[in-house]
Amino acid sequence: MNFKIEKLLDNIGKKIVRELVNNARISFSELGRVVGLSTPAVTERVRKLEEAGIITGYHAGINGDLLGSSMTAFIHLDTPASCYGRVKSLANQLPQVLECHHVSGEGSFIFKVMVGSVGDLEPLVARFSPLGRTKTTIVLSSSKEKKYLPVIFSGSQILE
């Protein structure tokens, strides 16, 4: 970690990030109260965290069931390195693909996808099949799902 990042992620910086992860809609005045800074000071700290690339965006959690996309699945793709660019491009074009991870171990990529039904999953898998061998796992239920880390690791210490 470089010095600038380390300085931004002091105890207050970590608290700011943790609070924004838990509630990205928190007002700057409330955030300042929680972390012990004035509104202008916390606003400046958040701006610096954004500029440094530590905070990359603010996101809404979506209930797929209510939007007609109630099935989550993972598609594993084993493909040669020569296809990596095409795989990433395809994944970025498909709105059903929530996440695309290039992985080590068995396979090359894992995609987290959300679709309405098995019938919707089949053509999605078919889009990746020409690029390599696929294996699909359907999620039955999720007991914990968090898009962003709720804690920040600092060496062996955890700030909670």
Secondary structure, DSSP 4 states (H G I P E B T S, - for coil): --HHHHHHTSHHHHHHHHHHHH-TT--HHHHHHHHT--HHHHHHHHHHHHHTTSS--------GGGGT--EEEEEEEE--GGGHHHHHHHHHH-TTEEEEEE-SSSSSEEEEEEESSHHHHHHHHHHHGGGSEEEEEE----S---SS-SSEEETTEEE-
